[in-house]
Amino acid sequence: MSIFARPHYSSEATQFIDELKAKKPSLEAEQRAGRAIWWDKKLNRSEQADYQDARVPQQPYVYGTSGHPNSKP
């Protein structure tokens, strides 16, 4: 056994999460459902290619006036 091991220690955060999961067993399933709604999406590759093709390249100096009607050539 290591001298640094603390087998019976758990932080306050870990205790809080364990209590929360014990009180509400459906919590993890709800988290997975929420993640599926917002993050786990199927990407349409053709639409993504269209978005990439439609991008306009940024000028080296963003605040330049090369496209401004009053700019000098």
All heavy atoms as a GROMACS GRO file, in nm:
protein
  594
    1MET      N    1   0.083  -0.117   0.000
    1MET     CA    2   0.000   0.000   0.000
    1MET      C    3   0.088   0.125   0.000
    1MET      O    4   0.187   0.132   0.071
    1MET     CB    5  -0.093  -0.001   0.121
    1MET     CG    6  -0.182   0.117   0.132
    1MET     SD    7  -0.288   0.097   0.275
    1MET     CE    8  -0.398   0.227   0.247
    2SER      N    9   0.053   0.220  -0.079
    2SER     CA   10   0.129   0.343  -0.088
    2SER      C   11   0.106   0.430   0.035
    2SER      O   12  -0.003   0.432   0.092
    2SER     CB   13   0.086   0.420  -0.213
    2SER     OG   14   0.146   0.547  -0.216
    3ILE      N   15   0.208   0.505   0.071
    3ILE     CA   16   0.192   0.594   0.187
    3ILE      C   17   0.105   0.715   0.152
    3ILE      O   18   0.057   0.784   0.240
    3ILE     CB   19   0.328   0.640   0.241
    3ILE    CG1   20   0.406   0.718   0.135
    3ILE    CG2   21   0.408   0.523   0.292
    3ILE    CD1   22   0.531   0.786   0.186
    4PHE      N   23   0.086   0.740   0.023
    4PHE     CA   24   0.006   0.854  -0.021
    4PHE      C   25  -0.140   0.818  -0.044
    4PHE      O   26  -0.222   0.906  -0.066
    4PHE     CB   27   0.064   0.913  -0.149
    4PHE     CG   28   0.203   0.964  -0.131
    4PHE    CD1   29   0.311   0.898  -0.188
    4PHE    CD2   30   0.229   1.077  -0.055
    4PHE    CE1   31   0.439   0.945  -0.172
    4PHE    CE2   32   0.357   1.124  -0.038
    4PHE     CZ   33   0.463   1.058  -0.095
    5ALA      N   34  -0.172   0.692  -0.041
    5ALA     CA   35  -0.310   0.649  -0.068
    5ALA      C   36  -0.401   0.688   0.048
    5ALA      O   37  -0.365   0.674   0.165
    5ALA     CB   38  -0.315   0.499  -0.090
    6ARG      N   39  -0.518   0.736   0.013
    6ARG     CA   40  -0.618   0.770   0.114
    6ARG      C   41  -0.746   0.697   0.075
    6ARG      O   42  -0.833   0.754   0.011
    6ARG     CB   43  -0.640   0.922   0.115
    6ARG     CG   44  -0.514   0.996   0.160
    6ARG     CD   45  -0.530   1.144   0.151
    6ARG     NE   46  -0.627   1.192   0.249
    6ARG     CZ   47  -0.662   1.318   0.262
    6ARG    NH1   48  -0.611   1.408   0.182
    6ARG    NH2   49  -0.749   1.354   0.352
    7PRO      N   50  -0.757   0.571   0.111
    7PRO     CA   51  -0.866   0.488   0.059
    7PRO      C   52  -1.006   0.532   0.103
    7PRO      O   53  -1.102   0.508   0.032
    7PRO     CB   54  -0.835   0.350   0.113
    7PRO     CG   55  -0.748   0.373   0.232
    7PRO     CD   56  -0.672   0.499   0.203
    8HIS      N   57  -1.018   0.597   0.216
    8HIS     CA   58  -1.152   0.633   0.264
    8HIS      C   59  -1.185   0.780   0.240
    8HIS      O   60  -1.283   0.830   0.291
    8HIS     CB   61  -1.164   0.601   0.414
    8HIS     CG   62  -1.141   0.457   0.443
    8HIS    ND1   63  -1.226   0.358   0.400
    8HIS    CD2   64  -1.041   0.394   0.509
    8HIS    CE1   65  -1.180   0.240   0.439
    8HIS    NE2   66  -1.067   0.259   0.505
    9TYR      N   67  -1.102   0.849   0.163
    9TYR     CA   68  -1.125   0.990   0.137
    9TYR      C   69  -1.206   1.010   0.009
    9TYR      O   70  -1.182   0.945  -0.092
    9TYR     CB   71  -0.993   1.064   0.122
    9TYR     CG   72  -1.010   1.208   0.078
    9TYR    CD1   73  -1.052   1.304   0.169
    9TYR    CD2   74  -0.988   1.246  -0.053
    9TYR    CE1   75  -1.070   1.435   0.130
    9TYR    CE2   76  -1.005   1.376  -0.092
    9TYR     CZ   77  -1.047   1.471  -0.001
    9TYR     OH   78  -1.066   1.600  -0.040
   10SER      N   79  -1.303   1.097   0.015
   10SER     CA   80  -1.371   1.143  -0.105
   10SER      C   81  -1.400   1.291  -0.085
   10SER      O   82  -1.440   1.334   0.024
   10SER     CB   83  -1.499   1.064  -0.133
   10SER     OG   84  -1.591   1.081  -0.028
   11SER      N   85  -1.380   1.368  -0.190
   11SER     CA   86  -1.395   1.512  -0.179
   11SER      C   87  -1.541   1.550  -0.161
   11SER      O   88  -1.632   1.469  -0.182
   11SER     CB   89  -1.340   1.580  -0.305
   11SER     OG   90  -1.423   1.549  -0.415
   12GLU      N   91  -1.563   1.676  -0.124
   12GLU     CA   92  -1.700   1.725  -0.105
   12GLU      C   93  -1.777   1.721  -0.237
   12GLU      O   94  -1.896   1.690  -0.239
   12GLU     CB   95  -1.698   1.867  -0.051
   12GLU     CG   96  -1.651   1.877   0.092
   12GLU     CD   97  -1.650   2.020   0.143
   12GLU    OE1   98  -1.713   2.107   0.079
   12GLU    OE2   99  -1.589   2.044   0.246
   13ALA      N  100  -1.707   1.750  -0.346
   13ALA     CA  101  -1.772   1.747  -0.477
   13ALA      C  102  -1.817   1.604  -0.512
   13ALA      O  103  -1.929   1.583  -0.560
   13ALA     CB  104  -1.678   1.800  -0.584
   14THR      N  105  -1.730   1.508  -0.485
   14THR     CA  106  -1.764   1.368  -0.512
   14THR      C  107  -1.880   1.323  -0.423
   14THR      O  108  -1.972   1.255  -0.470
   14THR     CB  109  -1.642   1.277  -0.487
   14THR    OG1  110  -1.535   1.322  -0.570
   14THR    CG2  111  -1.673   1.132  -0.518
   15GLN      N  112  -1.879   1.362  -0.299
   15GLN     CA  113  -1.989   1.327  -0.209
   15GLN      C  114  -2.120   1.388  -0.257
   15GLN      O  115  -2.224   1.322  -0.257
   15GLN     CB  116  -1.958   1.375  -0.067
   15GLN     CG  117  -1.845   1.300  -0.002
   15GLN     CD  118  -1.804   1.362   0.131
   15GLN    OE1  119  -1.866   1.456   0.179
   15GLN    NE2  120  -1.697   1.308   0.190
   16PHE      N  121  -2.115   1.514  -0.302
   16PHE     CA  122  -2.235   1.581  -0.352
   16PHE      C  123  -2.291   1.509  -0.473
   16PHE      O  124  -2.412   1.483  -0.482
   16PHE     CB  125  -2.202   1.726  -0.387
   16PHE     CG  126  -2.314   1.796  -0.457
   16PHE    CD1  127  -2.426   1.838  -0.387
   16PHE    CD2  128  -2.309   1.819  -0.593
   16PHE    CE1  129  -2.530   1.903  -0.450
   16PHE    CE2  130  -2.412   1.883  -0.658
   16PHE     CZ  131  -2.523   1.925  -0.586
   17ILE      N  132  -2.205   1.473  -0.567
   17ILE     CA  133  -2.251   1.404  -0.688
   17ILE      C  134  -2.307   1.267  -0.654
   17ILE      O  135  -2.410   1.226  -0.708
   17ILE     CB  136  -2.136   1.395  -0.790
   17ILE    CG1  137  -2.104   1.535  -0.843
   17ILE    CG2  138  -2.171   1.302  -0.905
   17ILE    CD1  139  -1.980   1.543  -0.928
   18ASP      N  140  -2.242   1.196  -0.564
   18ASP     CA  141  -2.293   1.065  -0.523
   18ASP      C  142  -2.430   1.076  -0.457
   18ASP      O  143  -2.520   0.995  -0.484
   18ASP     CB  144  -2.193   0.996  -0.430
   18ASP     CG  145  -2.067   0.952  -0.502
   18ASP    OD1  146  -2.070   0.941  -0.626
   18ASP    OD2  147  -1.965   0.929  -0.432
   19GLU      N  148  -2.448   1.177  -0.372
   19GLU     CA  149  -2.579   1.198  -0.308
   19GLU      C  150  -2.685   1.233  -0.411
   19GLU      O  151  -2.799   1.184  -0.405
   19GLU     CB  152  -2.569   1.310  -0.205
   19GLU     CG  153  -2.495   1.273  -0.079
   19GLU     CD  154  -2.481   1.391   0.016
   19GLU    OE1  155  -2.560   1.488   0.004
   19GLU    OE2  156  -2.392   1.387   0.102
   20LEU      N  157  -2.648   1.318  -0.506
   20LEU     CA  158  -2.741   1.360  -0.610
   20LEU      C  159  -2.786   1.241  -0.694
   20LEU      O  160  -2.905   1.224  -0.722
   20LEU     CB  161  -2.676   1.466  -0.698
   20LEU     CG  162  -2.763   1.538  -0.799
   20LEU    CD1  163  -2.873   1.615  -0.728
   20LEU    CD2  164  -2.679   1.633  -0.882
   21LYS      N  165  -2.692   1.155  -0.729
   21LYS     CA  166  -2.726   1.035  -0.808
   21LYS      C  167  -2.810   0.938  -0.727
   21LYS      O  168  -2.897   0.870  -0.782
   21LYS     CB  169  -2.599   0.965  -0.856
   21LYS     CG  170  -2.529   1.038  -0.967
   21LYS     CD  171  -2.405   0.963  -1.010
   21LYS     CE  172  -2.331   1.034  -1.120
   21LYS     NZ  173  -2.210   0.960  -1.162
   22ALA      N  174  -2.787   0.930  -0.596
   22ALA     CA  175  -2.865   0.841  -0.511
   22ALA      C  176  -3.008   0.891  -0.498
   22ALA      O  177  -3.104   0.812  -0.498
   22ALA     CB  178  -2.801   0.829  -0.373
   23LYS      N  179  -3.025   1.024  -0.488
   23LYS     CA  180  -3.159   1.082  -0.476
   23LYS      C  181  -3.238   1.075  -0.606
   23LYS      O  182  -3.360   1.062  -0.605
   23LYS     CB  183  -3.150   1.228  -0.432
   23LYS     CG  184  -3.104   1.247  -0.291
   23LYS     CD  185  -3.095   1.396  -0.258
   23LYS     CE  186  -3.036   1.418  -0.121
   23LYS     NZ  187  -3.015   1.560  -0.092
   24LYS      N  188  -3.166   1.085  -0.718
   24LYS     CA  189  -3.232   1.090  -0.849
   24LYS      C  190  -3.162   0.991  -0.943
   24LYS      O  191  -3.074   1.030  -1.019
   24LYS     CB  192  -3.226   1.231  -0.903
   24LYS     CG  193  -3.314   1.254  -1.022
   24LYS     CD  194  -3.317   1.402  -1.057
   24LYS     CE  195  -3.413   1.422  -1.173
   24LYS     NZ  196  -3.415   1.562  -1.216
   25PRO      N  197  -3.203   0.865  -0.942
   25PRO     CA  198  -3.134   0.764  -1.024
   25PRO      C  199  -3.145   0.788  -1.175
   25PRO      O  200  -3.063   0.740  -1.252
   25PRO     CB  201  -3.203   0.633  -0.987
   25PRO     CG  202  -3.279   0.661  -0.863
   25PRO     CD  203  -3.304   0.807  -0.857
   26SER      N  204  -3.244   0.864  -1.218
   26SER     CA  205  -3.262   0.887  -1.361
   26SER      C  206  -3.175   1.001  -1.413
   26SER      O  207  -3.184   1.036  -1.531
   26SER     CB  208  -3.409   0.918  -1.390
   26SER     OG  209  -3.446   1.038  -1.325
   27LEU      N  210  -3.091   1.058  -1.330
   27LEU     CA  211  -3.013   1.175  -1.367
   27LEU      C  212  -2.922   1.148  -1.486
   27LEU      O  213  -2.917   1.227  -1.580
   27LEU     CB  214  -2.930   1.222  -1.247
   27LEU     CG  215  -2.846   1.348  -1.270
   27LEU    CD1  216  -2.937   1.467  -1.296
   27LEU    CD2  217  -2.758   1.374  -1.151
   28GLU      N  218  -2.850   1.038  -1.485
   28GLU     CA  219  -2.758   1.009  -1.595
   28GLU      C  220  -2.832   0.989  -1.726
   28GLU      O  221  -2.786   1.035  -1.831
   28GLU     CB  222  -2.673   0.887  -1.563
   28GLU     CG  223  -2.567   0.916  -1.459
   28GLU     CD  224  -2.471   0.800  -1.440
   28GLU    OE1  225  -2.427   0.743  -1.541
   28GLU    OE2  226  -2.441   0.769  -1.324
   29ALA      N  227  -2.947   0.924  -1.723
   29ALA     CA  228  -3.025   0.905  -1.846
   29ALA      C  229  -3.074   1.041  -1.899
   29ALA      O  230  -3.074   1.064  -2.020
   29ALA     CB  231  -3.144   0.813  -1.819
   30GLU      N  232  -3.114   1.128  -1.808
   30GLU     CA  233  -3.158   1.262  -1.850
   30GLU      C  234  -3.042   1.341  -1.909
   30GLU      O  235  -3.060   1.414  -2.007
   30GLU     CB  236  -3.217   1.337  -1.730
   30GLU     CG  237  -3.349   1.280  -1.683
   30GLU     CD  238  -3.397   1.345  -1.554
   30GLU    OE1  239  -3.340   1.448  -1.513
   30GLU    OE2  240  -3.491   1.291  -1.494
   31GLN      N  241  -2.924   1.328  -1.852
   31GLN     CA  242  -2.807   1.396  -1.906
   31GLN      C  243  -2.775   1.346  -2.046
   31GLN      O  244  -2.744   1.423  -2.136
   31GLN     CB  245  -2.686   1.376  -1.816
   31GLN     CG  246  -2.692   1.456  -1.688
   31GLN     CD  247  -2.571   1.431  -1.599
   31GLN    OE1  248  -2.520   1.319  -1.591
   31GLN    NE2  249  -2.526   1.534  -1.532
   32ARG      N  250  -2.784   1.214  -2.066
   32ARG     CA  251  -2.758   1.157  -2.198
   32ARG      C  252  -2.862   1.205  -2.300
   32ARG      O  253  -2.829   1.234  -2.415
   32ARG     CB  254  -2.758   1.006  -2.192
   32ARG     CG  255  -2.638   0.946  -2.120
   32ARG     CD  256  -2.632   0.796  -2.136
   32ARG     NE  257  -2.561   0.716  -2.043
   32ARG     CZ  258  -2.446   0.739  -1.984
   32ARG    NH1  259  -2.385   0.849  -2.004
   32ARG    NH2  260  -2.391   0.653  -1.902
   33ALA      N  261  -2.987   1.214  -2.258
   33ALA     CA  262  -3.092   1.263  -2.347
   33ALA      C  263  -3.068   1.409  -2.384
   33ALA      O  264  -3.085   1.449  -2.500
   33ALA     CB  265  -3.229   1.246  -2.282
   34GLY      N  266  -3.028   1.490  -2.287
   34GLY     CA  267  -2.998   1.630  -2.315
   34GLY      C  268  -2.880   1.645  -2.408
   34GLY      O  269  -2.880   1.728  -2.498
   35ARG      N  270  -2.780   1.562  -2.390
   35ARG     CA  271  -2.665   1.567  -2.479
   35ARG      C  272  -2.706   1.529  -2.620
   35ARG      O  273  -2.660   1.588  -2.717
   35ARG     CB  274  -2.556   1.473  -2.428
   35ARG     CG  275  -2.438   1.468  -2.520
   35ARG     CD  276  -2.339   1.362  -2.481
   35ARG     NE  277  -2.245   1.343  -2.589
   35ARG     CZ  278  -2.114   1.346  -2.574
   35ARG    NH1  279  -2.062   1.366  -2.456
   35ARG    NH2  280  -2.036   1.329  -2.678
   36ALA      N  281  -2.792   1.430  -2.633
   36ALA     CA  282  -2.837   1.387  -2.765
   36ALA      C  283  -2.911   1.499  -2.837
   36ALA      O  284  -2.900   1.514  -2.959
   36ALA     CB  285  -2.925   1.264  -2.753
   37ILE      N  286  -2.985   1.579  -2.761
   37ILE     CA  287  -3.060   1.689  -2.823
   37ILE      C  288  -2.965   1.795  -2.877
   37ILE      O  289  -2.982   1.843  -2.989
   37ILE     CB  290  -3.156   1.753  -2.720
   37ILE    CG1  291  -3.269   1.655  -2.686
   37ILE    CG2  292  -3.213   1.884  -2.772
   37ILE    CD1  293  -3.356   1.701  -2.570
   38TRP      N  294  -2.865   1.834  -2.799
   38TRP     CA  295  -2.783   1.948  -2.835
   38TRP      C  296  -2.653   1.914  -2.906
   38TRP      O  297  -2.603   1.995  -2.984
   38TRP     CB  298  -2.752   2.030  -2.710
   38TRP     CG  299  -2.875   2.090  -2.652
   38TRP    CD1  300  -2.939   2.048  -2.539
   38TRP    CD2  301  -2.951   2.198  -2.703
   38TRP    NE1  302  -3.049   2.126  -2.517
   38TRP    CE2  303  -3.060   2.218  -2.616
   38TRP    CE3  304  -2.938   2.280  -2.815
   38TRP    CZ2  305  -3.154   2.317  -2.638
   38TRP    CZ3  306  -3.031   2.379  -2.836
   38TRP    CH2  307  -3.137   2.397  -2.747
   39TRP      N  308  -2.593   1.799  -2.879
   39TRP     CA  309  -2.459   1.775  -2.929
   39TRP      C  310  -2.446   1.659  -3.025
   39TRP      O  311  -2.370   1.668  -3.121
   39TRP     CB  312  -2.363   1.752  -2.811
   39TRP     CG  313  -2.352   1.874  -2.726
   39TRP    CD1  314  -2.413   1.893  -2.606
   39TRP    CD2  315  -2.281   1.994  -2.754
   39TRP    NE1  316  -2.383   2.018  -2.558
   39TRP    CE2  317  -2.301   2.082  -2.647
   39TRP    CE3  318  -2.201   2.034  -2.861
   39TRP    CZ2  319  -2.245   2.209  -2.643
   39TRP    CZ3  320  -2.145   2.161  -2.856
   39TRP    CH2  321  -2.167   2.244  -2.748
   40ASP      N  322  -2.510   1.549  -3.000
   40ASP     CA  323  -2.491   1.429  -3.081
   40ASP      C  324  -2.578   1.437  -3.205
   40ASP      O  325  -2.690   1.388  -3.208
   40ASP     CB  326  -2.524   1.303  -3.000
   40ASP     CG  327  -2.432   1.288  -2.880
   40ASP    OD1  328  -2.320   1.342  -2.886
   40ASP    OD2  329  -2.470   1.221  -2.783
   41LYS      N  330  -2.526   1.499  -3.308
   41LYS     CA  331  -2.601   1.520  -3.431
   41LYS      C  332  -2.532   1.448  -3.546
   41LYS      O  333  -2.410   1.439  -3.552
   41LYS     CB  334  -2.609   1.669  -3.466
   41LYS     CG  335  -2.673   1.754  -3.360
   41LYS     CD  336  -2.820   1.739  -3.365
   41LYS     CE  337  -2.885   1.836  -3.266
   41LYS     NZ  338  -3.022   1.818  -3.251
   42LYS      N  339  -2.612   1.404  -3.640
   42LYS     CA  340  -2.559   1.349  -3.764
   42LYS      C  341  -2.533   1.466  -3.858
   42LYS      O  342  -2.620   1.552  -3.877
   42LYS     CB  343  -2.658   1.253  -3.830
   42LYS     CG  344  -2.690   1.132  -3.746
   42LYS     CD  345  -2.576   1.035  -3.746
   42LYS     CE  346  -2.616   0.911  -3.668
   42LYS     NZ  347  -2.503   0.828  -3.638
   43LEU      N  348  -2.416   1.472  -3.915
   43LEU     CA  349  -2.381   1.583  -4.003
   43LEU      C  350  -2.411   1.547  -4.147
   43LEU      O  351  -2.387   1.435  -4.191
   43LEU     CB  352  -2.233   1.616  -3.990
   43LEU     CG  353  -2.186   1.663  -3.854
   43LEU    CD1  354  -2.036   1.684  -3.855
   43LEU    CD2  355  -2.258   1.791  -3.816
   44ASN      N  356  -2.464   1.644  -4.220
   44ASN     CA  357  -2.488   1.627  -4.362
   44ASN      C  358  -2.363   1.677  -4.434
   44ASN      O  359  -2.336   1.797  -4.439
   44ASN     CB  360  -2.612   1.707  -4.404
   44ASN     CG  361  -2.650   1.681  -4.547
   44ASN    OD1  362  -2.568   1.642  -4.628
   44ASN    ND2  363  -2.777   1.706  -4.577
   45ARG      N  364  -2.285   1.586  -4.488
   45ARG     CA  365  -2.155   1.622  -4.547
   45ARG      C  366  -2.170   1.714  -4.668
   45ARG      O  367  -2.088   1.802  -4.690
   45ARG     CB  368  -2.080   1.495  -4.587
   45ARG     CG  369  -2.050   1.404  -4.472
   45ARG     CD  370  -1.949   1.465  -4.380
   45ARG     NE  371  -1.923   1.375  -4.268
   45ARG     CZ  372  -1.853   1.406  -4.164
   45ARG    NH1  373  -1.799   1.526  -4.155
   45ARG    NH2  374  -1.834   1.321  -4.068
   46SER      N  375  -2.275   1.695  -4.747
   46SER     CA  376  -2.291   1.781  -4.865
   46SER      C  377  -2.323   1.924  -4.822
   46SER      O  378  -2.273   2.020  -4.882
   46SER     CB  379  -2.399   1.727  -4.958
   46SER     OG  380  -2.525   1.729  -4.894
   47GLU      N  381  -2.405   1.942  -4.719
   47GLU     CA  382  -2.434   2.076  -4.670
   47GLU      C  383  -2.308   2.140  -4.612
   47GLU      O  384  -2.283   2.258  -4.633
   47GLU     CB  385  -2.543   2.074  -4.564
   47GLU     CG  386  -2.682   2.054  -4.619
   47GLU     CD  387  -2.788   2.059  -4.509
   47GLU    OE1  388  -2.754   2.088  -4.393
   47GLU    OE2  389  -2.904   2.034  -4.542
   48GLN      N  390  -2.228   2.063  -4.541
   48GLN     CA  391  -2.105   2.118  -4.486
   48GLN      C  392  -2.010   2.161  -4.598
   48GLN      O  393  -1.945   2.264  -4.588
   48GLN     CB  394  -2.036   2.013  -4.398
   48GLN     CG  395  -2.100   2.001  -4.263
   48GLN     CD  396  -1.996   1.981  -4.156
   48GLN    OE1  397  -1.915   1.891  -4.166
   48GLN    NE2  398  -2.000   2.064  -4.055
   49ALA      N  399  -2.004   2.083  -4.706
   49ALA     CA  400  -1.919   2.121  -4.818
   49ALA      C  401  -1.971   2.251  -4.882
   49ALA      O  402  -1.892   2.338  -4.920
   49ALA     CB  403  -1.917   2.009  -4.921
   50ASP      N  404  -2.103   2.266  -4.891
   50ASP     CA  405  -2.160   2.390  -4.944
   50ASP      C  406  -2.125   2.509  -4.856
   50ASP      O  407  -2.093   2.618  -4.906
   50ASP     CB  408  -2.312   2.378  -4.956
   50ASP     CG  409  -2.356   2.280  -5.064
   50ASP    OD1  410  -2.271   2.246  -5.150
   50ASP    OD2  411  -2.473   2.238  -5.061
   51TYR      N  412  -2.132   2.492  -4.724
   51TYR     CA  413  -2.096   2.600  -4.632
   51TYR      C  414  -1.949   2.639  -4.650
   51TYR      O  415  -1.915   2.757  -4.651
   51TYR     CB  416  -2.120   2.559  -4.487
   51TYR     CG  417  -2.264   2.544  -4.449
   51TYR    CD1  418  -2.305   2.443  -4.364
   51TYR    CD2  419  -2.361   2.630  -4.498
   51TYR    CE1  420  -2.438   2.428  -4.328
   51TYR    CE2  421  -2.495   2.617  -4.462
   51TYR     CZ  422  -2.532   2.516  -4.378
   51TYR     OH  423  -2.663   2.502  -4.342
   52GLN      N  424  -1.862   2.540  -4.664
   52GLN     CA  425  -1.720   2.569  -4.681
   52GLN      C  426  -1.695   2.640  -4.813
   52GLN      O  427  -1.612   2.732  -4.821
   52GLN     CB  428  -1.638   2.439  -4.674
   52GLN     CG  429  -1.632   2.378  -4.537
   52GLN     CD  430  -1.564   2.468  -4.436
   52GLN    OE1  431  -1.470   2.539  -4.467
   52GLN    NE2  432  -1.614   2.467  -4.314
   53ASP      N  433  -1.765   2.600  -4.918
   53ASP     CA  434  -1.747   2.663  -5.049
   53ASP      C  435  -1.798   2.807  -5.049
   53ASP      O  436  -1.749   2.891  -5.124
   53ASP     CB  437  -1.820   2.584  -5.158
   53ASP     CG  438  -1.756   2.448  -5.182
   53ASP    OD1  439  -1.638   2.430  -5.143
   53ASP    OD2  440  -1.824   2.360  -5.239
   54ALA      N  441  -1.897   2.838  -4.967
   54ALA     CA  442  -1.957   2.971  -4.965
   54ALA      C  443  -1.880   3.069  -4.879
   54ALA      O  444  -1.910   3.189  -4.880
   54ALA     CB  445  -2.101   2.962  -4.915
   55ARG      N  446  -1.780   3.023  -4.807
   55ARG     CA  447  -1.703   3.113  -4.721
   55ARG      C  448  -1.626   3.215  -4.804
   55ARG      O  449  -1.571   3.183  -4.909
   55ARG     CB  450  -1.604   3.035  -4.637
   55ARG     CG  451  -1.671   2.957  -4.527
   55ARG     CD  452  -1.572   2.910  -4.429
   55ARG     NE  453  -1.510   3.029  -4.369
   55ARG     CZ  454  -1.443   3.028  -4.255
   55ARG    NH1  455  -1.426   2.917  -4.192
   55ARG    NH2  456  -1.391   3.137  -4.207
   56VAL      N  457  -1.623   3.336  -4.756
   56VAL     CA  458  -1.549   3.443  -4.822
   56VAL      C  459  -1.418   3.459  -4.747
   56VAL      O  460  -1.418   3.475  -4.624
   56VAL     CB  461  -1.629   3.575  -4.818
   56VAL    CG1  462  -1.548   3.688  -4.877
   56VAL    CG2  463  -1.761   3.558  -4.888
   57PRO      N  464  -1.305   3.455  -4.816
   57PRO     CA  465  -1.178   3.466  -4.744
   57PRO      C  466  -1.162   3.604  -4.681
   57PRO      O  467  -1.200   3.706  -4.739
   57PRO     CB  468  -1.073   3.443  -4.852
   57PRO     CG  469  -1.142   3.459  -4.981
   57PRO     CD  470  -1.288   3.435  -4.958
   58GLN      N  471  -1.108   3.605  -4.562
   58GLN     CA  472  -1.089   3.729  -4.489
   58GLN      C  473  -0.964   3.800  -4.540
   58GLN      O  474  -0.863   3.738  -4.572
   58GLN     CB  475  -1.074   3.698  -4.341
   58GLN     CG  476  -1.065   3.821  -4.255
   58GLN     CD  477  -1.066   3.785  -4.108
   58GLN    OE1  478  -1.097   3.672  -4.072
   58GLN    NE2  479  -1.033   3.880  -4.024
   59GLN      N  480  -0.972   3.932  -4.546
   59GLN     CA  481  -0.856   4.011  -4.587
   59GLN      C  482  -0.749   4.005  -4.478
   59GLN      O  483  -0.782   3.987  -4.361
   59GLN     CB  484  -0.897   4.156  -4.608
   59GLN     CG  485  -0.996   4.176  -4.719
   59GLN     CD  486  -1.039   4.322  -4.728
   59GLN    OE1  487  -0.993   4.406  -4.654
   59GLN    NE2  488  -1.128   4.350  -4.822
   60PRO      N  489  -0.622   4.023  -4.517
   60PRO     CA  490  -0.517   4.019  -4.416
   60PRO      C  491  -0.536   4.125  -4.307
   60PRO      O  492  -0.508   4.101  -4.192
   60PRO     CB  493  -0.389   4.046  -4.494
   60PRO     CG  494  -0.424   4.019  -4.635
   60PRO     CD  495  -0.570   4.038  -4.650
   61TYR      N  496  -0.582   4.243  -4.346
   61TYR     CA  497  -0.609   4.348  -4.249
   61TYR      C  498  -0.760   4.368  -4.247
   61TYR      O  499  -0.818   4.419  -4.343
   61TYR     CB  500  -0.536   4.476  -4.285
   61TYR     CG  501  -0.557   4.586  -4.183
   61TYR    CD1  502  -0.506   4.573  -4.055
   61TYR    CD2  503  -0.629   4.700  -4.214
   61TYR    CE1  504  -0.525   4.672  -3.960
   61TYR    CE2  505  -0.649   4.800  -4.121
   61TYR     CZ  506  -0.597   4.785  -3.995
   61TYR     OH  507  -0.616   4.882  -3.901
   62VAL      N  508  -0.823   4.327  -4.141
   62VAL     CA  509  -0.969   4.323  -4.133
   62VAL      C  510  -1.032   4.460  -4.153
   62VAL      O  511  -1.136   4.473  -4.216
   62VAL     CB  512  -1.014   4.263  -3.998
   62VAL    CG1  513  -1.164   4.258  -3.989
   62VAL    CG2  514  -0.955   4.126  -3.980
   63TYR      N  515  -0.969   4.563  -4.099
   63TYR     CA  516  -1.029   4.696  -4.103
   63TYR      C  517  -0.984   4.775  -4.225
   63TYR      O  518  -0.997   4.896  -4.230
   63TYR     CB  519  -0.995   4.772  -3.975
   63TYR     CG  520  -1.046   4.700  -3.854
   63TYR    CD1  521  -0.960   4.633  -3.769
   63TYR    CD2  522  -1.182   4.696  -3.827
   63TYR    CE1  523  -1.007   4.565  -3.659
   63TYR    CE2  524  -1.230   4.628  -3.717
   63TYR     CZ  525  -1.142   4.564  -3.633
   63TYR     OH  526  -1.189   4.496  -3.525
   64GLY      N  527  -0.933   4.706  -4.324
   64GLY     CA  528  -0.892   4.773  -4.446
   64GLY      C  529  -1.010   4.830  -4.522
   64GLY      O  530  -1.125   4.793  -4.499
   65THR      N  531  -0.983   4.920  -4.613
   65THR     CA  532  -1.090   4.988  -4.685
   65THR      C  533  -1.085   4.958  -4.834
   65THR      O  534  -1.130   5.037  -4.916
   65THR     CB  535  -1.080   5.139  -4.663
   65THR    OG1  536  -0.952   5.183  -4.706
   65THR    CG2  537  -1.103   5.176  -4.518
   66SER      N  538  -1.030   4.846  -4.874
   66SER     CA  539  -1.015   4.817  -5.017
   66SER      C  540  -1.150   4.805  -5.087
   66SER      O  541  -1.161   4.834  -5.205
   66SER     CB  542  -0.933   4.690  -5.038
   66SER     OG  543  -1.002   4.581  -4.982
   67GLY      N  544  -1.252   4.764  -5.017
   67GLY     CA  545  -1.384   4.750  -5.081
   67GLY      C  546  -1.473   4.868  -5.057
   67GLY      O  547  -1.587   4.873  -5.104
   68HIS      N  548  -1.425   4.970  -4.987
   68HIS     CA  549  -1.507   5.086  -4.953
   68HIS      C  550  -1.517   5.180  -5.073
   68HIS      O  551  -1.418   5.201  -5.144
   68HIS     CB  552  -1.446   5.159  -4.834
   68HIS     CG  553  -1.538   5.259  -4.773
   68HIS    ND1  554  -1.547   5.388  -4.818
   68HIS    CD2  555  -1.627   5.249  -4.671
   68HIS    CE1  556  -1.637   5.454  -4.748
   68HIS    NE2  557  -1.686   5.370  -4.657
   69PRO      N  558  -1.635   5.237  -5.100
   69PRO     CA  559  -1.651   5.323  -5.218
   69PRO      C  560  -1.563   5.447  -5.215
   69PRO      O  561  -1.528   5.499  -5.319
   69PRO     CB  562  -1.798   5.364  -5.215
   69PRO     CG  563  -1.862   5.292  -5.104
   69PRO     CD  564  -1.759   5.217  -5.028
   70ASN      N  565  -1.524   5.496  -5.100
   70ASN     CA  566  -1.442   5.616  -5.090
   70ASN      C  567  -1.292   5.586  -5.086
   70ASN      O  568  -1.212   5.677  -5.069
   70ASN     CB  569  -1.479   5.697  -4.967
   70ASN     CG  570  -1.619   5.753  -4.976
   70ASN    OD1  571  -1.672   5.771  -5.086
   70ASN    ND2  572  -1.680   5.779  -4.862
   71SER      N  573  -1.254   5.462  -5.102
   71SER     CA  574  -1.112   5.428  -5.092
   71SER      C  575  -1.040   5.469  -5.219
   71SER      O  576  -1.096   5.473  -5.329
   71SER     CB  577  -1.094   5.278  -5.069
   71SER     OG  578  -1.138   5.206  -5.180
   72LYS      N  579  -0.912   5.501  -5.203
   72LYS     CA  580  -0.829   5.539  -5.317
   72LYS      C  581  -0.761   5.416  -5.373
   72LYS      O  582  -0.717   5.329  -5.299
   72LYS     CB  583  -0.724   5.641  -5.272
   72LYS     CG  584  -0.785   5.769  -5.222
   72LYS     CD  585  -0.680   5.862  -5.170
   72LYS     CE  586  -0.747   5.986  -5.113
   72LYS     NZ  587  -0.649   6.074  -5.051
   73PRO      N  588  -0.750   5.406  -5.505
   73PRO     CA  589  -0.686   5.287  -5.565
   73PRO      C  590  -0.540   5.277  -5.540
   73PRO      O  591  -0.468   5.354  -5.500
   73PRO     CB  592  -0.714   5.300  -5.714
   73PRO     CG  593  -0.767   5.436  -5.738
   73PRO     CD  594  -0.801   5.496  -5.605
   0.00000   0.00000   0.00000
